[in-house]
Amino acid sequence: MSKERFEELRRQLDAVNLEILEVLNRRAELVQEIGQMKSGKGTERFDPIREKEMLDLVVDANEGPFPSDTIRHLFKQIFQASLGLQEEEKKSLLISRKNQATDTVVQVGKLLIGGGNAPALIGGPCSVETVNQMNAVASHLSGEGIHLLRGGAYKPRTSPYDFQGLGVEGLRILSETAKRHGMTCVSEIVRPDDVAMACEYLDVIQIGARNMQNFELLKEAGSVKKPILLKRGLSATIEELLYAAEYIAARGNNQIILCERGIRTYEKATRNTLDISAVPILKQESHLPVVVDVSHSTGRKDIMFPIAKAALAVGADGLIIETHNEPAVALSDAKQQLDLHQFSTLLNQLRESGYLKDTVKAK
């Protein structure tokens, strides 16, 4: 064989490779279009009967030199790659950065959460206990410039004998206290049937860690126009948290605040293990604001300042800080709640260190 003929064959082979690439990409476009049509109808994308029909068609048309088994294997790989392309499309969630490059900003009253706004501070007791307790806490927090008041009315507890919250009465006390002090409020509900009722009392509906995958509750939360604070489950992966948020967004509510509150590990030095890396990952993967619960993540008052600094340093859009006027006699989570003086001290430390430089104390 002459050198000229050899080079010519190589050029033809390169040209055929490019033709194959063009045809493969064209096939991929057709598969994507078919996948989108199936998705709109709620049909499964993988159809084994259709795959067998296509394989039989190409094998029957094969005239060599490849044997039929080779052709079948090659096209199975092409089919598998096409299915993988469809799966990647499915992962492009509504809450994904791929669908929205700009940050979602959730507005709660005059408070803007996310999008580079000043860190949002959410304070208040673990549980709503009495009117006097809530007034004492809200009066102090509002004086510190805190706009969003928290307090549990429904408390899913590990033990059935622990305080379970005041229910609707707790929501009423929380709502009236917040209004009295010019604040907004957030609290958890646990049943899908309670979403409509919660909208009457709350400015933000919280879905707690133990209900992160209560899918009927997520769907119902997506059907209203209230901001949703979604906490990461005790042992949930970041992907599972994002899919839980997608349940809400898929129903039309994109006013979602993600919350990293620590996950369960074998470590016993803290109540949970704060996954600090989750904050930048969540903000990179989604356009939703992310806050950190510095109380539940560690369960320790003595390390709350460095934990709060770390959360803000990696980009958290806010902090949840449990605060009680008399934590020693609190009906739940007494050890992790700051008293009013400790709360002010923590805020001053964060301001002096520059982490809350845009947060001004109320006058």
VOFI-307110 format. One record per residue (C-alpha): residue in three letters; x, y, z. Coordinates in steps of 0.001 Angstrom, whole numbers, plus 500000, padded with zeros to 6 digits. Example, Ala and Ser with C-alpha at 12.3 -4.5 7.8 and 13.67 -1.06 7.14 Angstrom:
# VOFI-307110
<rec residuo="ALA" xx="512300" yy="495500" zz="507800"/>
<rec residuo="SER" xx="513670" yy="498940" zz="507140"/>
***
This chain:
# VOFI-307110
<rec residuo="MET" xx="500000" yy="500000" zz="500000"/>
<rec residuo="SER" xx="501333" yy="503407" zz="499037"/>
<rec residuo="LYS" xx="501756" yy="506100" zz="501648"/>
<rec residuo="GLU" xx="499297" yy="508294" zz="499735"/>
<rec residuo="ARG" xx="496599" yy="505592" zz="499868"/>
<rec residuo="PHE" xx="497242" yy="505038" zz="503571"/>
<rec residuo="GLU" xx="496799" yy="508738" zz="504354"/>
<rec residuo="GLU" xx="493687" yy="508882" zz="502184"/>
<rec residuo="LEU" xx="492100" yy="506004" zz="504145"/>
<rec residuo="ARG" xx="492915" yy="507796" zz="507379"/>
<rec residuo="ARG" xx="491241" yy="510947" zz="506117"/>
<rec residuo="GLN" xx="488162" yy="508938" zz="505115"/>
<rec residuo="LEU" xx="488115" yy="507316" zz="508569"/>
<rec residuo="ASP" xx="488240" yy="510732" zz="510240"/>
<rec residuo="ALA" xx="485381" yy="511888" zz="508037"/>
<rec residuo="VAL" xx="483302" yy="508799" zz="508899"/>
<rec residuo="ASN" xx="483983" yy="509382" zz="512622"/>
<rec residuo="LEU" xx="482616" yy="512910" zz="512284"/>
<rec residuo="GLU" xx="479581" yy="511593" zz="510396"/>
<rec residuo="ILE" xx="478931" yy="509084" zz="513190"/>
<rec residuo="LEU" xx="479269" yy="511874" zz="515768"/>
<rec residuo="GLU" xx="476797" yy="514040" zz="513863"/>
<rec residuo="VAL" xx="474302" yy="511174" zz="513624"/>
<rec residuo="LEU" xx="474724" yy="510296" zz="517321"/>
<rec residuo="ASN" xx="474057" yy="513877" zz="518347"/>
<rec residuo="ARG" xx="471052" yy="514022" zz="516059"/>
<rec residuo="ARG" xx="469782" yy="510824" zz="517665"/>
<rec residuo="ALA" xx="470334" yy="512355" zz="521100"/>
<rec residuo="GLU" xx="468228" yy="515394" zz="520140"/>
<rec residuo="LEU" xx="465381" yy="513117" zz="519041"/>
<rec residuo="VAL" xx="465624" yy="511135" zz="522290"/>
<rec residuo="GLN" xx="465508" yy="514352" zz="524331"/>
<rec residuo="GLU" xx="462409" yy="515545" zz="522479"/>
<rec residuo="ILE" xx="460682" yy="512194" zz="522978"/>
<rec residuo="GLY" xx="461688" yy="512255" zz="526665"/>
<rec residuo="GLN" xx="460157" yy="515701" zz="527151"/>
<rec residuo="MET" xx="456916" yy="514513" zz="525567"/>
<rec residuo="LYS" xx="456851" yy="511465" zz="527842"/>
<rec residuo="SER" xx="457584" yy="513617" zz="530869"/>
<rec residuo="GLY" xx="454609" yy="515848" zz="530111"/>
<rec residuo="LYS" xx="452368" yy="512802" zz="530038"/>
<rec residuo="GLY" xx="453865" yy="511265" zz="533171"/>
<rec residuo="THR" xx="455102" yy="508232" zz="531180"/>
<rec residuo="GLU" xx="458189" yy="506252" zz="532159"/>
<rec residuo="ARG" xx="461097" yy="507199" zz="529924"/>
<rec residuo="PHE" xx="462614" yy="503710" zz="529706"/>
<rec residuo="ASP" xx="460556" yy="501394" zz="527501"/>
<rec residuo="PRO" xx="462118" yy="497885" zz="527307"/>
<rec residuo="ILE" xx="459703" yy="496719" zz="524585"/>
<rec residuo="ARG" xx="460612" yy="499656" zz="522360"/>
<rec residuo="GLU" xx="464333" yy="499038" zz="523000"/>
<rec residuo="LYS" xx="463973" yy="495411" zz="521890"/>
<rec residuo="GLU" xx="462167" yy="496495" zz="518724"/>
<rec residuo="MET" xx="464991" yy="498923" zz="517840"/>
<rec residuo="LEU" xx="467696" yy="496322" zz="518532"/>
<rec residuo="ASP" xx="465930" yy="493727" zz="516393"/>
<rec residuo="LEU" xx="465590" yy="496276" zz="513583"/>
<rec residuo="VAL" xx="469299" yy="497129" zz="513424"/>
<rec residuo="VAL" xx="470424" yy="493500" zz="513860"/>
<rec residuo="ASP" xx="468152" yy="492351" zz="511025"/>
<rec residuo="ALA" xx="469520" yy="495121" zz="508803"/>
<rec residuo="ASN" xx="473159" yy="494278" zz="509563"/>
<rec residuo="GLU" xx="475110" yy="492972" zz="506568"/>
<rec residuo="GLY" xx="478550" yy="492858" zz="508225"/>
<rec residuo="PRO" xx="481428" yy="492889" zz="508683"/>
<rec residuo="PHE" xx="480439" yy="493246" zz="512365"/>
<rec residuo="PRO" xx="478681" yy="490148" zz="513753"/>
<rec residuo="SER" xx="475150" yy="490626" zz="515127"/>
<rec residuo="ASP" xx="476272" yy="490269" zz="518761"/>
<rec residuo="THR" xx="478682" yy="493164" zz="518306"/>
<rec residuo="ILE" xx="476006" yy="495326" zz="516709"/>
<rec residuo="ARG" xx="473600" yy="494487" zz="519543"/>
<rec residuo="HIS" xx="476227" yy="495389" zz="522147"/>
<rec residuo="LEU" xx="477160" yy="498675" zz="520452"/>
<rec residuo="PHE" xx="473570" yy="499846" zz="520136"/>
<rec residuo="LYS" xx="472778" yy="498838" zz="523725"/>
<rec residuo="GLN" xx="475564" yy="501184" zz="524800"/>
<rec residuo="ILE" xx="474084" yy="503959" zz="522657"/>
<rec residuo="PHE" xx="470619" yy="503351" zz="524144"/>
<rec residuo="GLN" xx="472034" yy="503365" zz="527674"/>
<rec residuo="ALA" xx="473873" yy="506643" zz="527044"/>
<rec residuo="SER" xx="470663" yy="508180" zz="525687"/>
<rec residuo="LEU" xx="468736" yy="507095" zz="528774"/>
<rec residuo="GLY" xx="471479" yy="508623" zz="530924"/>
<rec residuo="LEU" xx="471041" yy="511882" zz="529007"/>
<rec residuo="GLN" xx="467369" yy="511858" zz="529913"/>
<rec residuo="GLU" xx="468185" yy="511222" zz="533573"/>
<rec residuo="GLU" xx="470519" yy="514235" zz="533588"/>
<rec residuo="GLU" xx="467633" yy="516313" zz="532247"/>
<rec residuo="LYS" xx="465429" yy="515104" zz="535085"/>
<rec residuo="LYS" xx="468057" yy="516265" zz="537578"/>
<rec residuo="SER" xx="467819" yy="519819" zz="536257"/>
<rec residuo="LEU" xx="465422" yy="520864" zz="538983"/>
<rec residuo="LEU" xx="463327" yy="524007" zz="539145"/>
<rec residuo="ILE" xx="465449" yy="525068" zz="542116"/>
<rec residuo="SER" xx="468689" yy="524348" zz="540247"/>
<rec residuo="ARG" xx="471246" yy="526981" zz="539266"/>
<rec residuo="LYS" xx="470940" yy="525551" zz="535754"/>
<rec residuo="ASN" xx="467398" yy="526890" zz="535568"/>
<rec residuo="GLN" xx="467973" yy="530171" zz="537388"/>
<rec residuo="ALA" xx="471343" yy="531859" zz="537738"/>
<rec residuo="THR" xx="470159" yy="534653" zz="540018"/>
<rec residuo="ASP" xx="469524" yy="534123" zz="543721"/>
<rec residuo="THR" xx="465964" yy="533808" zz="544916"/>
<rec residuo="VAL" xx="465210" yy="536437" zz="547557"/>
<rec residuo="VAL" xx="462479" yy="535530" zz="550032"/>
<rec residuo="GLN" xx="460716" yy="538526" zz="551541"/>
<rec residuo="VAL" xx="459157" yy="538191" zz="554975"/>
<rec residuo="GLY" xx="457641" yy="541510" zz="555981"/>
<rec residuo="LYS" xx="460493" yy="544005" zz="555622"/>
<rec residuo="LEU" xx="463115" yy="541276" zz="555933"/>
<rec residuo="LEU" xx="464880" yy="540140" zz="552727"/>
<rec residuo="ILE" xx="466520" yy="536716" zz="552924"/>
<rec residuo="GLY" xx="469129" yy="535752" zz="550336"/>
<rec residuo="GLY" xx="470535" yy="537494" zz="547286"/>
<rec residuo="GLY" xx="473414" yy="539148" zz="549154"/>
<rec residuo="ASN" xx="471184" yy="540938" zz="551663"/>
<rec residuo="ALA" xx="472289" yy="541299" zz="555279"/>
<rec residuo="PRO" xx="472168" yy="537988" zz="557171"/>
<rec residuo="ALA" xx="468675" yy="537301" zz="558481"/>
<rec residuo="LEU" xx="468481" yy="536506" zz="562180"/>
<rec residuo="ILE" xx="465663" yy="534306" zz="563434"/>
<rec residuo="GLY" xx="465295" yy="534168" zz="567188"/>
<rec residuo="GLY" xx="462923" yy="532851" zz="569789"/>
<rec residuo="PRO" xx="462308" yy="529887" zz="572066"/>
<rec residuo="CYS" xx="462216" yy="526243" zz="571118"/>
<rec residuo="SER" xx="458586" yy="526072" zz="572245"/>
<rec residuo="VAL" xx="455805" yy="528567" zz="572800"/>
<rec residuo="GLU" xx="454915" yy="528110" zz="576468"/>
<rec residuo="THR" xx="453072" yy="531167" zz="577800"/>
<rec residuo="VAL" xx="452031" yy="534654" zz="576718"/>
<rec residuo="ASN" xx="454385" yy="536219" zz="579275"/>
<rec residuo="GLN" xx="457320" yy="534113" zz="578074"/>
<rec residuo="MET" xx="456782" yy="535092" zz="574440"/>
<rec residuo="ASN" xx="456323" yy="538773" zz="575295"/>
<rec residuo="ALA" xx="459563" yy="538840" zz="577287"/>
<rec residuo="VAL" xx="461538" yy="537208" zz="574463"/>
<rec residuo="ALA" xx="459948" yy="539237" zz="571645"/>
<rec residuo="SER" xx="460437" yy="542525" zz="573484"/>
<rec residuo="HIS" xx="464152" yy="541849" zz="573863"/>
<rec residuo="LEU" xx="464659" yy="540526" zz="570322"/>
<rec residuo="SER" xx="462809" yy="543383" zz="568664"/>
<rec residuo="GLY" xx="464985" yy="545781" zz="570666"/>
<rec residuo="GLU" xx="468009" yy="544076" zz="569125"/>
<rec residuo="GLY" xx="466661" yy="544614" zz="565626"/>
<rec residuo="ILE" xx="465408" yy="541048" zz="565090"/>
<rec residuo="HIS" xx="462428" yy="540922" zz="562727"/>
<rec residuo="LEU" xx="461555" yy="537207" zz="562564"/>
<rec residuo="LEU" xx="460292" yy="535472" zz="565727"/>
<rec residuo="ARG" xx="460305" yy="531692" zz="566034"/>
<rec residuo="GLY" xx="458549" yy="529387" zz="568483"/>
<rec residuo="GLY" xx="457373" yy="525795" zz="568270"/>
<rec residuo="ALA" xx="453671" yy="525021" zz="568623"/>
<rec residuo="TYR" xx="453831" yy="521453" zz="567299"/>
<rec residuo="LYS" xx="456861" yy="519579" zz="568629"/>
<rec residuo="PRO" xx="457663" yy="516152" zz="567111"/>
<rec residuo="ARG" xx="459699" yy="514683" zz="569970"/>
<rec residuo="THR" xx="461717" yy="511494" zz="570190"/>
<rec residuo="SER" xx="459889" yy="510498" zz="573379"/>
<rec residuo="PRO" xx="456071" yy="510498" zz="573372"/>
<rec residuo="TYR" xx="456187" yy="511704" zz="576985"/>
<rec residuo="ASP" xx="458067" yy="514945" zz="576246"/>
<rec residuo="PHE" xx="456265" yy="518273" zz="575814"/>
<rec residuo="GLN" xx="454551" yy="518216" zz="572413"/>
<rec residuo="GLY" xx="453647" yy="521904" zz="572139"/>
<rec residuo="LEU" xx="450434" yy="523899" zz="572540"/>
<rec residuo="GLY" xx="449171" yy="523315" zz="569005"/>
<rec residuo="VAL" xx="446839" yy="525931" zz="567539"/>
<rec residuo="GLU" xx="446896" yy="527920" zz="570786"/>
<rec residuo="GLY" xx="450691" yy="528152" zz="570460"/>
<rec residuo="LEU" xx="450388" yy="529484" zz="566917"/>
<rec residuo="ARG" xx="447880" yy="532079" zz="568089"/>
<rec residuo="ILE" xx="450165" yy="533248" zz="570921"/>
<rec residuo="LEU" xx="453160" yy="533401" zz="568574"/>
<rec residuo="SER" xx="451252" yy="535366" zz="565930"/>
<rec residuo="GLU" xx="449776" yy="537870" zz="568357"/>
<rec residuo="THR" xx="453130" yy="538375" zz="570079"/>
<rec residuo="ALA" xx="454901" yy="539017" zz="566781"/>
<rec residuo="LYS" xx="452310" yy="541576" zz="565700"/>
<rec residuo="ARG" xx="452431" yy="543275" zz="569095"/>
<rec residuo="HIS" xx="456170" yy="543851" zz="568715"/>
<rec residuo="GLY" xx="456227" yy="544679" zz="565007"/>
<rec residuo="MET" xx="457740" yy="541326" zz="564030"/>
<rec residuo="THR" xx="456884" yy="538448" zz="561716"/>
<rec residuo="CYS" xx="456793" yy="534810" zz="562828"/>
<rec residuo="VAL" xx="457746" yy="531277" zz="561813"/>
<rec residuo="SER" xx="456723" yy="527938" zz="563279"/>
<rec residuo="GLU" xx="456513" yy="524281" zz="562355"/>
<rec residuo="ILE" xx="453474" yy="522264" zz="561384"/>
<rec residuo="VAL" xx="453419" yy="518496" zz="560963"/>
<rec residuo="ARG" xx="450253" yy="517579" zz="559041"/>
<rec residuo="PRO" xx="449210" yy="518437" zz="555476"/>
<rec residuo="ASP" xx="445727" yy="519294" zz="556743"/>
<rec residuo="ASP" xx="447200" yy="522043" zz="558944"/>
<rec residuo="VAL" xx="448787" yy="524079" zz="556131"/>
<rec residuo="ALA" xx="445712" yy="526204" zz="555409"/>
<rec residuo="MET" xx="445206" yy="526861" zz="559140"/>
<rec residuo="ALA" xx="448878" yy="527780" zz="559573"/>
<rec residuo="CYS" xx="448583" yy="530391" zz="556831"/>
<rec residuo="GLU" xx="446193" yy="532326" zz="559067"/>
<rec residuo="TYR" xx="448798" yy="532684" zz="561819"/>
<rec residuo="LEU" xx="452280" yy="532395" zz="560307"/>
<rec residuo="ASP" xx="454376" yy="534505" zz="557963"/>
<rec residuo="VAL" xx="456718" yy="531556" zz="557306"/>
<rec residuo="ILE" xx="455777" yy="527875" zz="557564"/>
<rec residuo="GLN" xx="458528" yy="525596" zz="558838"/>
<rec residuo="ILE" xx="458837" yy="521967" zz="557798"/>
<rec residuo="GLY" xx="461055" yy="520356" zz="560398"/>
<rec residuo="ALA" xx="463845" yy="517834" zz="560109"/>
<rec residuo="ARG" xx="461616" yy="514876" zz="560980"/>
<rec residuo="ASN" xx="459146" yy="515852" zz="558245"/>
<rec residuo="MET" xx="461597" yy="516704" zz="555468"/>
<rec residuo="GLN" xx="460358" yy="513693" zz="553498"/>
<rec residuo="ASN" xx="456711" yy="513934" zz="554491"/>
<rec residuo="PHE" xx="455867" yy="514214" zz="550811"/>
<rec residuo="GLU" xx="452174" yy="514983" zz="551237"/>
<rec residuo="LEU" xx="453102" yy="517846" zz="553570"/>
<rec residuo="LEU" xx="455655" yy="519109" zz="551034"/>
<rec residuo="LYS" xx="453060" yy="519021" zz="548251"/>
<rec residuo="GLU" xx="450543" yy="520913" zz="550341"/>
<rec residuo="ALA" xx="453181" yy="523500" zz="551268"/>
<rec residuo="GLY" xx="453836" yy="523972" zz="547578"/>
<rec residuo="SER" xx="450199" yy="524789" zz="546909"/>
<rec residuo="VAL" xx="450188" yy="527957" zz="549064"/>
<rec residuo="LYS" xx="451946" yy="531273" zz="548613"/>
<rec residuo="LYS" xx="453660" yy="531404" zz="552002"/>
<rec residuo="PRO" xx="457458" yy="531228" zz="552380"/>
<rec residuo="ILE" xx="458572" yy="527763" zz="553526"/>
<rec residuo="LEU" xx="461533" yy="527112" zz="555829"/>
<rec residuo="LEU" xx="462666" yy="523574" zz="554999"/>
<rec residuo="LYS" xx="465052" yy="521901" zz="557429"/>
<rec residuo="ARG" xx="467437" yy="519138" zz="556424"/>
<rec residuo="GLY" xx="466525" yy="515722" zz="557825"/>
<rec residuo="LEU" xx="468528" yy="514101" zz="560599"/>
<rec residuo="SER" xx="470275" yy="511697" zz="558218"/>
<rec residuo="ALA" xx="469379" yy="513232" zz="554863"/>
<rec residuo="THR" xx="471862" yy="513789" zz="552073"/>
<rec residuo="ILE" xx="472162" yy="517151" zz="550349"/>
<rec residuo="GLU" xx="470531" yy="515636" zz="547265"/>
<rec residuo="GLU" xx="467559" yy="514435" zz="549326"/>
<rec residuo="LEU" xx="467119" yy="517921" zz="550796"/>
<rec residuo="LEU" xx="467138" yy="519453" zz="547312"/>
<rec residuo="TYR" xx="464571" yy="516955" zz="546045"/>
<rec residuo="ALA" xx="462388" yy="517698" zz="549078"/>
<rec residuo="ALA" xx="462527" yy="521387" zz="548129"/>
<rec residuo="GLU" xx="461658" yy="520435" zz="544558"/>
<rec residuo="TYR" xx="458420" yy="518854" zz="545769"/>
<rec residuo="ILE" xx="457435" yy="522316" zz="547031"/>
<rec residuo="ALA" xx="458664" yy="524202" zz="543961"/>
<rec residuo="ALA" xx="456985" yy="521743" zz="541572"/>
<rec residuo="ARG" xx="453608" yy="522761" zz="543037"/>
<rec residuo="GLY" xx="454268" yy="526417" zz="542258"/>
<rec residuo="ASN" xx="455815" yy="527809" zz="545453"/>
<rec residuo="ASN" xx="459431" yy="528868" zz="544977"/>
<rec residuo="GLN" xx="459601" yy="530919" zz="548191"/>
<rec residuo="ILE" xx="461747" yy="528329" zz="549942"/>
<rec residuo="ILE" xx="464462" yy="528812" zz="552550"/>
<rec residuo="LEU" xx="466770" yy="525837" zz="553057"/>
<rec residuo="CYS" xx="468077" yy="525172" zz="556553"/>
<rec residuo="GLU" xx="471184" yy="523224" zz="557535"/>
<rec residuo="ARG" xx="470602" yy="522087" zz="561130"/>
<rec residuo="GLY" xx="473202" yy="519372" zz="561587"/>
<rec residuo="ILE" xx="473064" yy="515690" zz="560731"/>
<rec residuo="ARG" xx="473361" yy="512523" zz="562767"/>
<rec residuo="THR" xx="476821" yy="510955" zz="562964"/>
<rec residuo="TYR" xx="478637" yy="508794" zz="565526"/>
<rec residuo="GLU" xx="480025" yy="511911" zz="567250"/>
<rec residuo="LYS" xx="478690" yy="512528" zz="570780"/>
<rec residuo="ALA" xx="480472" yy="515788" zz="571651"/>
<rec residuo="THR" xx="477636" yy="517731" zz="570008"/>
<rec residuo="ARG" xx="473928" yy="517072" zz="569650"/>
<rec residuo="ASN" xx="474335" yy="516827" zz="565862"/>
<rec residuo="THR" xx="477234" yy="517350" zz="563463"/>
<rec residuo="LEU" xx="477007" yy="520644" zz="561591"/>
<rec residuo="ASP" xx="477747" yy="519968" zz="557924"/>
<rec residuo="ILE" xx="479305" yy="523346" zz="557220"/>
<rec residuo="SER" xx="480224" yy="522293" zz="553673"/>
<rec residuo="ALA" xx="476523" yy="521893" zz="552884"/>
<rec residuo="VAL" xx="476028" yy="525669" zz="552893"/>
<rec residuo="PRO" xx="478242" yy="526552" zz="549891"/>
<rec residuo="ILE" xx="477199" yy="523348" zz="548108"/>
<rec residuo="LEU" xx="473502" yy="524155" zz="548483"/>
<rec residuo="LYS" xx="474085" yy="527723" zz="547306"/>
<rec residuo="GLN" xx="476076" yy="526426" zz="544342"/>
<rec residuo="GLU" xx="473554" yy="523767" zz="543358"/>
<rec residuo="SER" xx="470395" yy="525818" zz="543958"/>
<rec residuo="HIS" xx="469307" yy="529450" zz="543814"/>
<rec residuo="LEU" xx="467507" yy="529264" zz="547167"/>
<rec residuo="PRO" xx="468652" yy="531080" zz="550325"/>
<rec residuo="VAL" xx="470303" yy="528935" zz="553004"/>
<rec residuo="VAL" xx="470225" yy="529537" zz="556751"/>
<rec residuo="VAL" xx="471961" yy="527642" zz="559548"/>
<rec residuo="ASP" xx="470358" yy="526587" zz="562823"/>
<rec residuo="VAL" xx="473266" yy="527100" zz="565206"/>
<rec residuo="SER" xx="471256" yy="525787" zz="568154"/>
<rec residuo="HIS" xx="470118" yy="522363" zz="566928"/>
<rec residuo="SER" xx="473323" yy="521765" zz="564992"/>
<rec residuo="THR" xx="475424" yy="521541" zz="568150"/>
<rec residuo="GLY" xx="473159" yy="521730" zz="571186"/>
<rec residuo="ARG" xx="475914" yy="523649" zz="572983"/>
<rec residuo="LYS" xx="475976" yy="527271" zz="574066"/>
<rec residuo="ASP" xx="479732" yy="527372" zz="574672"/>
<rec residuo="ILE" xx="480644" yy="527013" zz="570972"/>
<rec residuo="MET" xx="477771" yy="528977" zz="569443"/>
<rec residuo="PHE" xx="479865" yy="532044" zz="568571"/>
<rec residuo="PRO" xx="482490" yy="530213" zz="566459"/>
<rec residuo="ILE" xx="479762" yy="528095" zz="564868"/>
<rec residuo="ALA" xx="477780" yy="531225" zz="563957"/>
<rec residuo="LYS" xx="480928" yy="532843" zz="562531"/>
<rec residuo="ALA" xx="481687" yy="529738" zz="560485"/>
<rec residuo="ALA" xx="478156" yy="529634" zz="559073"/>
<rec residuo="LEU" xx="478265" yy="533277" zz="557977"/>
<rec residuo="ALA" xx="481832" yy="532925" zz="556686"/>
<rec residuo="VAL" xx="480835" yy="530181" zz="554222"/>
<rec residuo="GLY" xx="477914" yy="532212" zz="552903"/>
<rec residuo="ALA" xx="474855" yy="531433" zz="555029"/>
<rec residuo="ASP" xx="472025" yy="533891" zz="554400"/>
<rec residuo="GLY" xx="470949" yy="533817" zz="558026"/>
<rec residuo="LEU" xx="471024" yy="532144" zz="561427"/>
<rec residuo="ILE" xx="468439" yy="530517" zz="563661"/>
<rec residuo="ILE" xx="469278" yy="531125" zz="567322"/>
<rec residuo="GLU" xx="467047" yy="529638" zz="570001"/>
<rec residuo="THR" xx="466456" yy="532165" zz="572790"/>
<rec residuo="HIS" xx="464458" yy="531919" zz="576000"/>
<rec residuo="ASN" xx="463897" yy="534369" zz="578849"/>
<rec residuo="GLU" xx="464456" yy="531574" zz="581393"/>
<rec residuo="PRO" xx="466074" yy="528635" zz="579593"/>
<rec residuo="ALA" xx="466730" yy="526711" zz="582822"/>
<rec residuo="VAL" xx="462982" yy="526070" zz="583171"/>
<rec residuo="ALA" xx="462184" yy="525717" zz="579442"/>
<rec residuo="LEU" xx="459833" yy="522860" zz="578582"/>
<rec residuo="SER" xx="462062" yy="521698" zz="575716"/>
<rec residuo="ASP" xx="465751" yy="521937" zz="574708"/>
<rec residuo="ALA" xx="466729" yy="523859" zz="577828"/>
<rec residuo="LYS" xx="470470" yy="523209" zz="577408"/>
<rec residuo="GLN" xx="470827" yy="524769" zz="573970"/>
<rec residuo="GLN" xx="468728" yy="527932" zz="574364"/>
<rec residuo="LEU" xx="470482" yy="531212" zz="575082"/>
<rec residuo="ASP" xx="469090" yy="533545" zz="577686"/>
<rec residuo="LEU" xx="468412" yy="537129" zz="576666"/>
<rec residuo="HIS" xx="471772" yy="538444" zz="577872"/>
<rec residuo="GLN" xx="473651" yy="535632" zz="576105"/>
<rec residuo="PHE" xx="471744" yy="536383" zz="572903"/>
<rec residuo="SER" xx="472778" yy="540059" zz="573015"/>
<rec residuo="THR" xx="476355" yy="539076" zz="573784"/>
<rec residuo="LEU" xx="476447" yy="536757" zz="570765"/>
<rec residuo="LEU" xx="475054" yy="539488" zz="568502"/>
<rec residuo="ASN" xx="477591" yy="542006" zz="569758"/>
<rec residuo="GLN" xx="480420" yy="539538" zz="569189"/>
<rec residuo="LEU" xx="479250" yy="538933" zz="565624"/>
<rec residuo="ARG" xx="478901" yy="542660" zz="564977"/>
<rec residuo="GLU" xx="482311" yy="543459" zz="566424"/>
<rec residuo="SER" xx="483921" yy="540699" zz="564370"/>
<rec residuo="GLY" xx="482369" yy="542134" zz="561192"/>
<rec residuo="TYR" xx="480028" yy="539261" zz="560418"/>
<rec residuo="LEU" xx="476897" yy="541328" zz="561041"/>
<rec residuo="LYS" xx="478199" yy="544697" zz="559899"/>
<rec residuo="ASP" xx="475007" yy="545329" zz="557871"/>
<rec residuo="THR" xx="472747" yy="544444" zz="560783"/>
<rec residuo="VAL" xx="471999" yy="547475" zz="562908"/>
<rec residuo="LYS" xx="470644" yy="547280" zz="566429"/>
<rec residuo="ALA" xx="467163" yy="548775" zz="566737"/>
<rec residuo="LYS" xx="466875" yy="552054" zz="568613"/>
***
